[in-house]
Structure formats: structure tokens, C-alpha cells
Amino acid sequence: MKNNPLRKRVGAMLVATGVLSRGLTLQTFTEYGYEITPEQYLILSILVEHGELYQRQISELTYKDRPNVSRIINILEDKGLVKRINDSNGRQINKIIVTDKGRNLRETIHPVIVDIRKSITKGISKKELEDCILILEKMLENIKDKVKLQI
């Protein structure tokens, strides 16, 4: 990796880190027999932490477009991990909630996610992680209003 010409390019490093982190998570989920993807887990976890949410809110929290979030919710619903409840405002708007099965799966997987995070951040001090998050938050602020997502 040290001779990689992309090493000093922030965007390339962010993409590489994201791709490899997702790959490690997917590989670990497969080893444990979890029939869920990292993206599905993310949405399940957000719902456990925030309670019932509208699809639009999930899109905003994950920076994923509506069609992608809708597809993931459909898969989670087919697996019995979430369900849609009608928000009876006379419109076709549903809130998404976690089922007991979904909550149990999230609680089962969460310690594995913590171990993956520890593995990824091994050798990085708490201060370095805090600095990294602060820098990434600033970068996010600099670009989020410039990108038009279907959220």
C-alpha cells in the first residue's frame, strides 16, 4: 500500500477504506451465517436506535437515495425484520418499525460489529479517531449541500 499512487488522495482513501470495511463486514456476516448485508444491518440498527421512522428520514440518515432505501426495506420486510405501518394521514405514507425478530437479530450482530470496528481501528488512538471524525464531519459539511440526492 505504501507505493500506491492513490495513497495521498483523500477521496481514493475514503473509497478504499469503505469498500474494504464493507467487504470485511460482509465476509464476517457470512462466516457467522447472518443472512443480512451491511447496508441492511445499518438500516435495522438505525431503526432500533431511533424507533419508527419514515423512509425519507432513513434516506437522510444514511445518505442513500429513496429507491435504494425502499429496496432494502422491502428485503428486511420480506425477512420479517421490519414492517410498515400506515401513518393514516390520508396519504400512502408508512412508518417503518423493527419487529421483535429484527431487534433480536440486531442485538445478536451488534457485538460482532463492535469487534469489526476494533479490528479496523487497531493501533489508532482515541484522539486520532476523534480528529478523523471531526475532519470527516467538516468535509461532509463542505459537500452535502452541493450534492442532490433523491431523499
Buried (B, 14 or more C-beta within 10 A) or exposed (E): EEEEEEEEEEEEBEEBEEEEBEEBBBEBBEEEEBEBBBBBBBBBBBBBEEEBBEBEBBBBBBEBEBEBBBEBBEBBBEBEBBBBEEEEEEEEEBBBBBBEEBBEBBEEBEEBBEEBEEEEEEEEEEEEEEEEEEEEEEEEEEEEEEEEEEB
